[in-house]
Amino acid sequence: MQVILAWDDRNDVDVHVICPDGRRIYWDNLRACGGELDIDHNRYDDRVIPDPVENIVWVGNPPPGTYRIEVQLPKSRGLPRSHYRITLRREGKPDQVFQGTVDRARNRNDTKIVHVFTVP
């Protein structure tokens, strides 16, 4: 399984995946429930790129249960919102793509729910 976040500006947009056991995979907790955040672009001011992505990937089968994908804009660089695309890849299923706009987060817990799904 893989969750890919992409956006087309210099903001720092973050993807979060909440696992069935309630643990969260994101920039401050890189690993949980067999998944790992292995790419995190635009987090640091000195490493900003114009076509950033974030990637969470599972090696092997993810644990069964309900997962939630969230997005957050913790740091804007001139733009108060970002348009994002999240791709969910699961073995044996077609890719699912979710698009939307996320506004600047008001606080650390201010995330936007993108999609909820179940792994049997």
DSSP file (Angstrom, degrees, kcal/mol; ACC not computed):
  #  RESIDUE AA STRUCTURE BP1 BP2  ACC     N-H-->O    O-->H-N    N-H-->O    O-->H-N    TCO  KAPPA ALPHA  PHI   PSI    X-CA   Y-CA   Z-CA
    1    1 A M              0   0    0      0, 0.0    57,-2.5     0, 0.0     2,-0.3   0.000 360.0 360.0 360.0 147.8    0.0    0.0    0.0
    2    2 A Q  E     -AB  57  89A   0     87,-2.3    87,-3.0    55,-0.2     2,-0.5  -0.996 360.0-161.7-148.7 139.6    1.2    3.5   -0.8
    3    3 A V  E     -AB  56  88A   0     53,-2.8    53,-2.6    -2,-0.3     2,-0.5  -0.990  15.9-171.6-123.1 119.7   -0.2    7.1   -0.1
    4    4 A I  E     -AB  55  87A   0     83,-2.6    83,-2.7    -2,-0.5     2,-0.4  -0.954   6.0-165.7-118.4 125.9    1.4    9.8   -2.3
    5    5 A L  E     +AB  54  86A   0     49,-2.5    49,-2.2    -2,-0.5     2,-0.3  -0.926  12.5 175.7-107.2 132.6    0.7   13.5   -1.7
    6    6 A A  E     +AB  53  85A   0     79,-2.4    79,-2.3    -2,-0.4     2,-0.3  -0.987   5.0 166.0-134.9 147.6    1.7   16.0   -4.5
    7    7 A W  E     - B   0  84A   0     45,-1.5    77,-0.2    -2,-0.3     6,-0.0  -0.955  32.4-130.1-153.1 166.6    1.2   19.8   -4.8
    8    8 A D  S    S+     0   0    0     75,-0.6     2,-0.3    -2,-0.3    43,-0.1  -0.262  72.4  66.8-123.6  45.8    2.6   22.5   -7.0
    9    9 A D  S    S-     0   0    0      2,-0.2    40,-0.2    40,-0.1    -2,-0.1  -0.887  86.1 -97.9-149.0-176.6    3.8   25.4   -4.8
   10   10 A R  S    S+     0   0    0     -2,-0.3    41,-0.1    67,-0.2    68,-0.1   0.415  80.7 114.1 -89.6   0.8    6.5   26.2   -2.3
   11   11 A N  S    S-     0   0    0     70,-0.1     2,-0.8    39,-0.1    65,-0.2  -0.193  74.0-114.2 -65.2 163.1    4.2   25.6    0.8
   12   12 A D  E     +F   75   0B   0     63,-3.0    63,-1.2    31,-0.1     2,-0.4  -0.880  40.3 178.9-100.1 101.0    4.9   22.8    3.3
   13   13 A V  E     -     0   0B   0     -2,-0.8     2,-0.4    28,-0.2    60,-0.2  -0.860  10.4-155.9-103.6 138.6    1.9   20.5    2.9
   14   14 A D  E     -F   72   0B   0     58,-3.4    58,-2.2    -2,-0.4     2,-0.4  -0.917   8.4-148.4-120.0 141.8    1.8   17.3    5.0
   15   15 A V  E     -F   71   0B   0     -2,-0.4     2,-0.4    56,-0.2    56,-0.2  -0.870  15.5-168.9-101.6 141.4    0.1   14.0    4.6
   16   16 A H  E     -F   70   0B   0     54,-2.7    54,-2.9    -2,-0.4     2,-0.5  -0.987   7.0-164.4-126.5 138.0   -1.0   12.1    7.7
   17   17 A V  E     -FG  69  25B   0      8,-1.9     8,-2.9    -2,-0.4     2,-0.6  -0.991   9.3-153.2-121.6 123.8   -2.3    8.5    7.8
   18   18 A I  E     -FG  68  24B   0     50,-2.9    50,-1.7    -2,-0.5     6,-0.2  -0.861  18.4-141.9 -96.9 122.5   -4.1    7.3   11.0
   19   19 A C    >   -     0   0    0      4,-3.3     3,-2.1    -2,-0.6    47,-0.1  -0.254  26.8-100.7 -79.3 165.8   -3.7    3.6   11.5
   20   20 A P  T 3  S+     0   0    0      0, 0.0    46,-0.1     0, 0.0    -1,-0.1   0.804 124.1  54.4 -57.1 -29.4   -6.4    1.2   12.7
   21   21 A D  T 3  S-     0   0    0      2,-0.1     3,-0.1    44,-0.1    44,-0.0   0.403 122.2-106.0 -87.1   4.3   -4.8    1.3   16.2
   22   22 A G  S <  S+     0   0    0     -3,-2.1     2,-0.1     1,-0.3    -1,-0.0   0.263  76.2 134.4  93.1 -12.4   -4.9    5.1   16.3
   23   23 A R        -     0   0    0     -5,-0.1    -4,-3.3     1,-0.0     2,-0.4  -0.395  47.3-136.9 -70.4 153.5   -1.2    5.7   15.7
   24   24 A R  E     -G   18   0B   0     -6,-0.2     2,-0.6     7,-0.1    -6,-0.2  -0.927   7.1-151.8-118.3 132.5   -0.4    8.4   13.2
   25   25 A I  E     +G   17   0B   0     -8,-2.9    -8,-1.9    -2,-0.4     2,-0.3  -0.923  48.3 113.5 -99.9 122.0    2.2    8.4   10.4
   26   26 A Y  B >  S-I   29   0C   0      3,-2.0     3,-1.7    -2,-0.6    11,-0.2  -0.922  81.3 -58.7-168.7-172.3    3.4   11.9    9.6
   27   27 A W  T 3  S+     0   0    0      1,-0.3     3,-0.2    -2,-0.3   -11,-0.1   0.744 132.1  43.9 -57.8 -27.2    6.4   14.2    9.8
   28   28 A D  T 3  S+     0   0    0      1,-0.3    -1,-0.3     2,-0.0     2,-0.2   0.477 123.8  34.2 -99.3  -3.8    6.7   13.8   13.6
   29   29 A N  B <   -I   26   0C   0     -3,-1.7    -3,-2.0     1,-0.1    -1,-0.3  -0.709  69.0-178.0-148.4  90.7    6.2   10.0   13.7
   30   30 A L        +     0   0    0     -3,-0.2     7,-2.7    -2,-0.2     2,-0.4   0.690  63.8  42.5 -71.4 -21.3    7.7    8.5   10.6
   31   31 A R  E     +C   36   0A   0      5,-0.2     2,-0.3    -7,-0.1     5,-0.2  -0.983  58.0 137.5-134.9 137.9    6.7    4.9   11.2
   32   32 A A  E >   +C   35   0A   0      3,-1.9     3,-3.2    -2,-0.4    -7,-0.1  -0.923  67.7   7.1-167.2 151.9    3.6    3.1   12.4
   33   33 A C  T 3  S-     0   0    0      1,-0.3     3,-0.1    -2,-0.3    -8,-0.0   0.743 129.3 -54.4  44.1  36.2    1.5    0.0   11.6
   34   34 A G  T 3  S+     0   0    0      1,-0.3    25,-1.0    28,-0.1    -1,-0.3   0.388 114.9 112.5  85.6  -4.3    4.1   -1.2    9.0
   35   35 A G  E <   -CD  32  58A   0     -3,-3.2    -3,-1.9    23,-0.2     2,-0.4  -0.682  46.0-163.9-102.1 157.3    4.1    2.1    7.1
   36   36 A E  E     -CD  31  57A   0     21,-1.9    21,-2.2    -2,-0.2     2,-0.9  -0.992  22.6-135.0-143.8 132.3    6.8    4.7    6.8
   37   37 A L  E     + D   0  56A   0     -7,-2.7    19,-0.2    -2,-0.4     3,-0.1  -0.776  36.1 164.4 -79.4 109.3    7.0    8.3    5.6
   38   38 A D  E     +     0   0A   0     17,-2.0     2,-0.4    -2,-0.9    -1,-0.2   0.546  58.5  45.3-111.0  -9.2   10.0    8.1    3.4
   39   39 A I  E     + D   0  55A   0     16,-1.1    16,-1.7     2,-0.0     2,-0.2  -0.992  54.5 166.6-134.7 129.3    9.7   11.4    1.4
   40   40 A D  E >   - D   0  54A   0     -2,-0.4     3,-0.6    14,-0.2    14,-0.2  -0.723  16.8-170.6-143.1  86.0    8.9   14.8    3.0
   41   41 A H  T 3   +     0   0    0     12,-1.7   -28,-0.2    -2,-0.2     7,-0.1  -0.434  61.8  17.0 -82.4 154.1    9.5   17.7    0.7
   42   42 A N  T 3  S+     0   0    0      5,-0.7    -1,-0.2     2,-0.1     6,-0.1   0.605  79.6 122.4  66.4  18.6    9.4   21.5    1.6
   43   43 A R    <   +     0   0    0     -3,-0.6     2,-0.4     4,-0.2    -2,-0.1   0.892  69.8  51.4 -70.7 -39.7    9.6   20.9    5.4
   44   44 A Y  S >  S-     0   0    0      3,-0.1     3,-1.8     1,-0.1    -2,-0.1  -0.811  79.5-134.3-106.6 140.2   12.8   23.0    5.6
   45   45 A D  G >  S+     0   0    0     -2,-0.4     3,-0.7     1,-0.3    -1,-0.1   0.790 105.4  53.9 -60.4 -30.5   13.2   26.6    4.2
   46   46 A D  G 3  S+     0   0    0      1,-0.2    -1,-0.3    -3,-0.0    -3,-0.0   0.400 109.3  48.5 -88.5   4.9   16.6   25.8    2.7
   47   47 A R  G <  S+     0   0    0     -3,-1.8    -5,-0.7     2,-0.1     2,-0.3  -0.069  75.0 145.7-132.0  34.2   15.3   22.7    0.7
   48   48 A V    <   -     0   0    0     -3,-0.7   -38,-0.1    -6,-0.1   -37,-0.1  -0.556  22.9-175.2 -79.4 134.7   12.2   24.1   -1.0
   49   49 A I        -     0   0    0     -2,-0.3   -40,-0.1   -40,-0.2    -2,-0.1  -0.912  30.0-128.0-125.8 157.1   11.3   22.7   -4.4
   50   50 A P  S    S+     0   0    0      0, 0.0   -39,-0.1     0, 0.0    -1,-0.0   0.648 103.4  42.0 -81.0 -14.4    8.5   23.8   -6.8
   51   51 A D  S    S+     0   0    0    -43,-0.1   -43,-0.2   -41,-0.1   -41,-0.1  -0.503  83.4 173.9-129.9  64.3    7.0   20.3   -7.4
   52   52 A P        -     0   0    0      0, 0.0   -45,-1.5     0, 0.0     2,-0.3  -0.218  10.1-175.8 -77.3 160.4    7.1   18.6   -4.0
   53   53 A V  E     -A    6   0A   0    -47,-0.2   -12,-1.7   -45,-0.0     2,-0.3  -0.959  14.7-152.9-142.5 161.0    5.7   15.2   -2.9
   54   54 A E  E     -AD   5  40A   0    -49,-2.2   -49,-2.5    -2,-0.3     2,-0.4  -0.970  17.0-163.0-129.1 150.0    5.3   13.2    0.3
   55   55 A N  E     -AD   4  39A   0    -16,-1.7   -17,-2.0    -2,-0.3   -16,-1.1  -0.992  14.1-174.3-141.0 128.7    5.2    9.4    0.3
   56   56 A I  E     +AD   3  37A   0    -53,-2.6   -53,-2.8    -2,-0.4     2,-0.3  -0.993  19.7 179.8-118.9 127.9    4.0    6.8    2.8
   57   57 A V  E     -AD   2  36A   0    -21,-2.2   -21,-1.9    -2,-0.5     2,-0.4  -0.957  20.6-147.2-132.9 146.8    4.7    3.2    1.9
   58   58 A W  E     - D   0  35A   0    -57,-2.5     2,-0.6    -2,-0.3   -23,-0.2  -0.934   9.2-149.2-110.0 134.5    4.1   -0.2    3.5
   59   59 A V  S    S-     0   0    0    -25,-1.0     2,-0.1    -2,-0.4    -2,-0.0  -0.926  75.9  -4.9 -99.7 118.5    6.4   -3.1    2.9
   60   60 A G  S    S-     0   0    0     -2,-0.6    -2,-0.1     2,-0.0     0, 0.0  -0.437 118.8 -26.0  88.5-172.3    4.3   -6.2    3.1
   61   61 A N        -     0   0    0     -2,-0.1    -2,-0.1     1,-0.1     0, 0.0  -0.588  63.6-126.9 -80.3 131.6    0.6   -6.2    3.9
   62   62 A P        -     0   0    0      0, 0.0   -28,-0.1     0, 0.0     3,-0.1  -0.449  38.9 -91.9 -70.2 151.2   -0.8   -3.4    6.1
   63   63 A P        -     0   0    0      0, 0.0    56,-0.2     0, 0.0     2,-0.0  -0.299  49.2-100.9 -60.4 146.8   -2.7   -4.5    9.2
   64   64 A P  S    S+     0   0    0      0, 0.0     2,-0.3     0, 0.0    54,-0.0  -0.315  75.7  72.1 -67.6 154.2   -6.5   -4.9    8.7
   65   65 A G  E    S- H   0 119B   0     54,-2.6    54,-3.0    -3,-0.1     2,-0.4  -0.833  83.8 -38.6 136.1-172.0   -8.8   -2.2    9.8
   66   66 A T  E     - H   0 118B   0     -2,-0.3     2,-0.3    52,-0.2    52,-0.2  -0.767  49.3-169.2 -95.6 129.9   -9.9    1.3    9.1
   67   67 A Y  E     - H   0 117B   0     50,-3.3    50,-2.2    -2,-0.4     2,-0.4  -0.842   6.3-155.4-114.4 151.2   -7.4    3.9    7.9
   68   68 A R  E     -FH  18 116B   0    -50,-1.7   -50,-2.9    -2,-0.3     2,-0.5  -0.996   3.3-153.7-130.2 129.8   -7.8    7.7    7.6
   69   69 A I  E     +FH  17 115B   0     46,-3.2    45,-3.1    -2,-0.4    46,-1.4  -0.887  20.4 177.2-101.1 129.7   -5.9   10.0    5.2
   70   70 A E  E     -FH  16 113B   0    -54,-2.9   -54,-2.7    -2,-0.5     2,-0.3  -0.899  15.0-152.3-128.5 158.9   -5.6   13.6    6.3
   71   71 A V  E     -FH  15 112B   0     41,-2.3    41,-2.9    -2,-0.3     2,-0.3  -0.951  11.7-175.7-130.8 151.9   -3.8   16.6    4.9
   72   72 A Q  E     -F   14   0B   0    -58,-2.2   -58,-3.4    -2,-0.3    39,-0.1  -0.998  22.8-151.6-148.3 145.3   -2.4   19.7    6.6
   73   73 A L  E     +j  104   0D   0     30,-0.6    32,-3.1    37,-0.3   -60,-0.2  -0.807  27.9 161.8-115.3  86.3   -0.8   23.0    5.5
   74   74 A P  E     +     0   0B   0      0, 0.0     2,-0.4     0, 0.0    -1,-0.1   0.768  67.2  31.8 -78.8 -24.4    1.4   23.9    8.6
   75   75 A K  E     -F   12   0B   0    -63,-1.2   -63,-3.0     2,-0.0     2,-0.4  -0.945  66.3-166.8-140.8 116.6    3.7   26.4    6.8
   76   76 A S        -     0   0    0     -2,-0.4     2,-0.3   -65,-0.2   -65,-0.1  -0.779   9.1-159.1-100.3 147.4    2.8   28.7    3.9
   77   77 A R  S    S-     0   0    0     -2,-0.4   -67,-0.2     2,-0.2   -66,-0.1  -0.656  80.8 -39.1-122.4  71.9    5.3   30.5    1.9
   78   78 A G  S    S+     0   0    0     -2,-0.3    -2,-0.0     1,-0.1   -67,-0.0   0.163 122.8  85.8  97.5 -17.8    3.3   33.3    0.3
   79   79 A L        -     0   0    0      1,-0.1    -2,-0.2     0, 0.0    -1,-0.1  -0.967  62.6-152.4-119.0 132.4    0.1   31.4   -0.4
   80   80 A P  S    S+     0   0    0      0, 0.0    24,-2.1     0, 0.0     2,-0.3   0.574  81.6  22.2 -78.7  -7.8   -2.6   30.9    2.2
   81   81 A R  E     - E   0 103A   0     22,-0.2     2,-0.4    23,-0.0    22,-0.2  -0.974  66.0-146.9-152.1 162.1   -3.8   27.6    0.7
   82   82 A S  E     - E   0 102A   0     20,-2.2    20,-2.6    -2,-0.3     2,-0.5  -0.992  15.4-132.3-134.8 142.1   -2.5   24.8   -1.6
   83   83 A H  E     - E   0 101A   0     -2,-0.4   -75,-0.6    18,-0.2     2,-0.3  -0.813  36.6-171.3 -88.7 131.4   -4.2   22.6   -4.1
   84   84 A Y  E     -BE   7 100A   0     16,-2.8    16,-1.7    -2,-0.5     2,-0.4  -0.823  23.1-154.9-125.5 162.0   -3.2   18.9   -3.5
   85   85 A R  E     -BE   6  99A   0    -79,-2.3   -79,-2.4    -2,-0.3     2,-0.5  -0.994  11.4-167.8-132.0 127.0   -3.5   15.5   -5.1
   86   86 A I  E     -BE   5  98A   0     12,-3.1    12,-2.8    -2,-0.4     2,-0.5  -0.975   3.5-162.4-117.5 128.1   -3.4   12.3   -3.0
   87   87 A T  E     -BE   4  97A   0    -83,-2.7   -83,-2.6    -2,-0.5     2,-0.6  -0.936   2.1-160.0-110.0 127.7   -3.0    9.0   -4.7
   88   88 A L  E     -BE   3  96A   0      8,-3.0     8,-2.1    -2,-0.5     2,-0.5  -0.939   9.6-169.6-106.8 119.5   -3.9    5.8   -2.8
   89   89 A R  E     +B    2   0A   0    -87,-3.0   -87,-2.3    -2,-0.6     2,-0.4  -0.943   9.7 170.9-112.9 127.2   -2.3    2.6   -4.2
   90   90 A R    >   -     0   0    0     -2,-0.5     3,-2.0     3,-0.4    -2,-0.0  -0.999  40.6-100.1-135.4 139.1   -3.4   -0.8   -3.0
   91   91 A E  T 3  S+     0   0    0     -2,-0.4    -2,-0.0     1,-0.3     0, 0.0  -0.292 107.1  12.2 -58.8 132.5   -2.5   -4.1   -4.5
   92   92 A G  T 3  S+     0   0    0      1,-0.2    -1,-0.3    -2,-0.0     0, 0.0   0.499 113.1  90.4  80.4   4.1   -5.2   -5.6   -6.6
   93   93 A K  S <  S-     0   0    0     -3,-2.0    -3,-0.4     3,-0.0    -1,-0.2  -0.946  81.8-104.3-129.2 150.5   -7.2   -2.3   -6.8
   94   94 A P        -     0   0    0      0, 0.0    -4,-0.1     0, 0.0    -6,-0.1  -0.417  50.1 -91.8 -68.3 150.2   -7.1    0.6   -9.2
   95   95 A D        -     0   0    0     -6,-0.1     2,-0.4    -2,-0.1    -6,-0.2  -0.310  37.6-146.4 -57.9 143.3   -5.4    3.7   -7.9
   96   96 A Q  E     -E   88   0A   0     -8,-2.1    -8,-3.0    -3,-0.1     2,-0.4  -0.965  10.9-161.8-113.5 133.0   -7.7    6.2   -6.2
   97   97 A V  E     -E   87   0A   0     -2,-0.4     2,-0.4   -10,-0.2   -10,-0.2  -0.963   5.2-171.2-119.7 130.7   -6.9   10.0   -6.6
   98   98 A F  E     -E   86   0A   0    -12,-2.8   -12,-3.1    -2,-0.4     2,-0.3  -0.976   5.9-171.7-120.9 130.4   -8.4   12.6   -4.3
   99   99 A Q  E     +E   85   0A   0     -2,-0.4     2,-0.3   -14,-0.2   -14,-0.2  -0.909  20.9 122.6-122.6 150.8   -8.0   16.3   -5.1
  100  100 A G  E     -E   84   0A   0    -16,-1.7   -16,-2.8    -2,-0.3     2,-0.4  -0.972  50.8 -90.0-177.2-171.1   -8.8   19.4   -3.0
  101  101 A T  E     -E   83   0A   0     -2,-0.3     2,-0.4   -18,-0.2   -18,-0.2  -0.981  27.0-160.1-126.0 137.4   -7.6   22.5   -1.4
  102  102 A V  E     -E   82   0A   0    -20,-2.6   -20,-2.2    -2,-0.4     2,-0.2  -0.971  10.7-144.4-119.8 133.1   -6.2   22.9    2.1
  103  103 A D  E     -E   81   0A   0     -2,-0.4   -30,-0.6   -22,-0.2   -22,-0.2  -0.508  41.7 -73.2 -89.5 161.5   -6.0   26.2    4.0
  104  104 A R  B     -j   73   0D   0    -24,-2.1    -1,-0.1    -2,-0.2     2,-0.1  -0.295  58.6-109.2 -53.8 130.3   -3.2   27.2    6.3
  105  105 A A        -     0   0    0    -32,-3.1    -1,-0.1     1,-0.1     3,-0.1  -0.378  17.1-153.1 -66.1 138.7   -3.5   25.3    9.6
  106  106 A R  S    S-     0   0    0      1,-0.2     2,-0.3    -2,-0.1    -1,-0.1   0.771  77.7  -6.3 -81.2 -28.4   -4.7   27.3   12.6
  107  107 A N  S >  S-     0   0    0      3,-0.0     3,-1.7     1,-0.0    -1,-0.2  -0.926  85.6 -83.2-155.8 177.3   -2.9   24.9   15.0
  108  108 A R  T 3  S+     0   0    0     -2,-0.3    -3,-0.0     1,-0.3    -1,-0.0   0.773 125.4  48.1 -60.4 -29.2   -0.9   21.7   15.1
  109  109 A N  T 3  S+     0   0    0      1,-0.1     2,-1.4     2,-0.0    -1,-0.3   0.362  80.1 112.4 -94.8   4.9   -4.1   19.5   15.2
  110  110 A D    <   +     0   0    0     -3,-1.7   -37,-0.3     2,-0.0     2,-0.3  -0.640  42.3 149.6 -85.2  91.2   -5.9   21.3   12.4
  111  111 A T        -     0   0    0     -2,-1.4     2,-0.5   -39,-0.1   -39,-0.2  -0.814  41.9-129.9-119.5 161.5   -6.0   18.7    9.6
  112  112 A K  E     -H   71   0B   0    -41,-2.9   -41,-2.3    -2,-0.3     2,-0.4  -0.954  21.8-128.6-113.2 125.7   -8.5   18.0    6.8
  113  113 A I  E     +H   70   0B   0     -2,-0.5   -43,-0.3   -43,-0.2     3,-0.1  -0.595  29.8 173.5 -74.0 128.5   -9.8   14.5    6.3
  114  114 A V  E     -     0   0B   0    -45,-3.1     2,-0.3    -2,-0.4   -44,-0.2   0.814  59.6 -11.0-101.5 -45.2   -9.4   13.4    2.7
  115  115 A H  E     -H   69   0B   0    -46,-1.4   -46,-3.2   -17,-0.1     2,-0.4  -0.983  47.3-155.0-161.5 143.7  -10.5    9.7    2.7
  116  116 A V  E     +H   68   0B   0     -2,-0.3     2,-0.3   -48,-0.2   -48,-0.2  -0.989  27.0 164.2-121.7 133.7  -11.4    6.9    5.0
  117  117 A F  E     -H   67   0B   0    -50,-2.2   -50,-3.3    -2,-0.4     2,-0.4  -0.954  28.4-127.3-147.1 163.4  -11.0    3.2    3.9
  118  118 A T  E     -H   66   0B   0     -2,-0.3   -52,-0.2   -52,-0.2    -2,-0.0  -0.939   5.5-152.9-119.2 135.3  -10.8   -0.3    5.2
  119  119 A V  E      H   65   0B   0    -54,-3.0   -54,-2.6    -2,-0.4    -2,-0.0  -0.936 360.0 360.0-100.8 119.8   -8.2   -3.0    4.7
  120  120 A P              0   0    0      0, 0.0    -1,-0.1     0, 0.0   -54,-0.1   0.510 360.0 360.0 -67.6 360.0   -9.8   -6.4    5.1
